[in-house]
Amino acid sequence: MNNPVCLDDWLIGFKSLCCTLAVIALII
């Protein structure tokens, strides 16, 4: 369950989601 690789992938995905939301917020 505590797989560093999975955790790293989750963090990358989370950061990508935040960046996407930030861009959308700027456009709106």
TIDOSE-401738 format. One line per 10 residues: number of its first residue (from 1); their letters; for each residue x, y, z of N, C-alpha, C, O, CB. Coordinates in nm, 4 decimals. Glycine has a CB too. Example, Ala and Ser with C-alpha at 12.3 -4.5 7.8 and 13.67 -1.06 7.14 Angstrom:
1	AS	1.3190/-0.5690/0.7800/1.2300/-0.4500/0.7800/1.3200/-0.3300/0.7800/1.4236/-0.3319/0.8465/1.1308/-0.4473/0.9046  1.2850/-0.2250/0.7080/1.3670/-0.1060/0.7140/1.2900/0.0030/0.7870/1.3409/0.1138/0.8039/1.4084/-0.0598/0.5725
This chain:
1	MNNPVCLDDW	0.0844/-0.1200/0.0000/0.0000/0.0000/0.0000/0.0879/0.1251/0.0000/0.0589/0.2220/-0.0700/-0.0955/0.0005/0.1229  0.1946/0.1223/0.0783/0.2844/0.2384/0.0834/0.3935/0.2263/-0.0218/0.5121/0.2192/0.0106/0.3472/0.2527/0.2233  0.3525/0.2240/-0.1473/0.4494/0.2120/-0.2566/0.4950/0.3512/-0.2982/0.4134/0.4302/-0.3457/0.3884/0.1355/-0.3779  0.6245/0.3837/-0.2815/0.6784/0.5167/-0.3160/0.6448/0.5562/-0.4591/0.6132/0.6720/-0.4862/0.8302/0.5193/-0.2966  0.6516/0.4593/-0.5513/0.6243/0.4885/-0.6920/0.4793/0.5310/-0.7096/0.4504/0.6297/-0.7771/0.6553/0.3661/-0.7803  0.3877/0.4555/-0.6481/0.2451/0.4883/-0.6586/0.2186/0.6249/-0.5957/0.1417/0.7049/-0.6488/0.1580/0.3792/-0.5902  0.2831/0.6503/-0.4821/0.2636/0.7773/-0.4131/0.3149/0.8910/-0.5002/0.2521/0.9965/-0.5095/0.3350/0.7772/-0.2760  0.4306/0.8688/-0.5645/0.4888/0.9714/-0.6504/0.3960/0.9994/-0.7682/0.3745/1.1147/-0.8053/0.6286/0.9282/-0.7005  0.3410/0.8926/-0.8267/0.2484/0.9088/-0.9392/0.1252/0.9862/-0.8943/0.0727/1.0691/-0.9686/0.2075/0.7712/-0.9972  0.0791/0.9586/-0.7720/-0.0399/1.0272/-0.7196/-0.0107/1.1752/-0.7028/-0.0945/1.2594/-0.7353/-0.0847/0.9657/-0.5845
11	LIGFKSLCCT	0.1095/1.2079/-0.6515/0.1463/1.3481/-0.6311/0.1549/1.4205/-0.7649/0.1103/1.5345/-0.7777/0.2805/1.3588/-0.5557  0.2129/1.3532/-0.8648/0.2249/1.4136/-0.9977/0.0861/1.4392/-1.0551/0.0604/1.5455/-1.1117/0.3071/1.3226/-1.0927  -0.0025/1.3426/-1.0405/-0.1386/1.3578/-1.0902/-0.2113/1.4701/-1.0182/-0.2867/1.5458/-1.0794/-0.2156/1.2277/-1.0748  -0.1879/1.4804/-0.8868/-0.2529/1.5842/-0.8069/-0.2041/1.7219/-0.8502/-0.2835/1.8151/-0.8629/-0.2259/1.5625/-0.6567  -0.0728/1.7347/-0.8728/-0.0155/1.8625/-0.9161/-0.0694/1.8994/-1.0539/-0.0989/2.0158/-1.0809/0.1396/1.8554/-0.9186  -0.0821/1.7986/-1.1411/-0.1339/1.8235/-1.2756/-0.2777/1.8735/-1.2672/-0.3174/1.9641/-1.3404/-0.1259/1.6954/-1.3623  -0.3552/1.8133/-1.1771/-0.4947/1.8533/-1.1603/-0.5017/1.9972/-1.1104/-0.5846/2.0755/-1.1568/-0.5678/1.7583/-1.0625  -0.4142/2.0319/-1.0153/-0.4121/2.1683/-0.9609/-0.3754/2.2676/-1.0706/-0.4350/2.3749/-1.0803/-0.3121/2.1791/-0.8428  -0.2776/2.2319/-1.1528/-0.2357/2.3204/-1.2618/-0.3505/2.3405/-1.3595/-0.3738/2.4517/-1.4067/-0.1123/2.2630/-1.3350  -0.4221/2.2328/-1.3899/-0.5346/2.2415/-1.4822/-0.6430/2.3328/-1.4264/-0.6981/2.4161/-1.4983/-0.5919/2.1022/-1.5104
21	LAVIALII	-0.6731/2.3168/-1.2984/-0.7754/2.4004/-1.2343/-0.7314/2.5460/-1.2329/-0.8134/2.6360/-1.2507/-0.8035/2.3519/-1.0904  -0.6015/2.5697/-1.2116/-0.5485/2.7062/-1.2080/-0.5635/2.7716/-1.3446/-0.6027/2.8879/-1.3539/-0.4002/2.7065/-1.1641  -0.5328/2.6979/-1.4501/-0.5450/2.7507/-1.5866/-0.6907/2.7826/-1.6173/-0.7211/2.8877/-1.6738/-0.4892/2.6496/-1.6902  -0.7807/2.6922/-1.5802/-0.9239/2.7140/-1.6037/-0.9705/2.8384/-1.5286/-1.0487/2.9177/-1.5810/-1.0066/2.5902/-1.5598  -0.9223/2.8548/-1.4059/-0.9606/2.9707/-1.3247/-0.9133/3.1000/-1.3911/-0.9832/3.2012/-1.3882/-0.9020/2.9590/-1.1819  -0.7943/3.0957/-1.4506/-0.7406/3.2153/-1.5166/-0.8214/3.2492/-1.6416/-0.8437/3.3662/-1.6726/-0.5923/3.1947/-1.5533  -0.8649/3.1450/-1.7128/-0.9414/3.1665/-1.8363/-1.0788/3.2245/-1.8044/-1.1276/3.3135/-1.8740/-0.9564/3.0343/-1.9151  -1.1402/3.1729/-1.6984/-1.2757/3.2185/-1.6640/-1.2734/3.3628/-1.6159/-1.3780/3.4184/-1.5825/-1.3378/3.1279/-1.5561
